[in-house]
Amino acid sequence: MPYHKMLDAIREEGVQKIGTTGGHRTSYIDSIRTGIRVVDLLDREVLCRKLKENIGQTNELLKKVYDRQELDVDKIIAEYRNSTGRSMPT
């Protein structure tokens, strides 16, 4: 997801750089707790709910911890809706 890459890049700006992983570190963390699974791609309501939840949590980090601009949840959902060719709930 785009927010994994963004969070990883922000963390690499700090003093404890470990070498960028292109979002793998943050996506691995999410896979344990709130990750989107392949099967979720088949259930648009679940996918939409998980995206809103994950992006909401990411926005909290971006705003409160990193003092960055929040992501547009609706824009990201629209991108995934368009890329799959299948309708997703709003």
TACOR-V756186 format. One line per field, one symbol per residue. phi: phi as a letter, one per 40 degrees, with the letter a starting at -180 (. if undefined). psi: psi as a letter, one per 40 degrees, with the letter a starting at -180 (. if undefined). burial: I if it has 16 or more other ideal C-beta (glycine too) atoms within 10 Angstrom, else O. A space follows every 10 residues. Layout:
phi: ???
psi: ???
burial: ???
//
This chain:
phi: .ccccccccc cccccbcbgd bghcccccdc ccbbcccdcc ccbcccdccc cccccccccc cdcccbfbcc ccdccccccc ccccgbcbcb
psi: iddddddddd deeaegiehi efeddddddd ddceihiddd ddgddddddd dddddddddd dddddefiii ihdddddddd ddddeiiii.
burial: IOIIIIIIOO IOOOOOOOOO OOIOIIIOOI OOOOOIOOOI OOOIOOIIOI IOOIIOOIIO IIOOOOOOOO IOIOOIIOOI IOOOOOOOOO
//
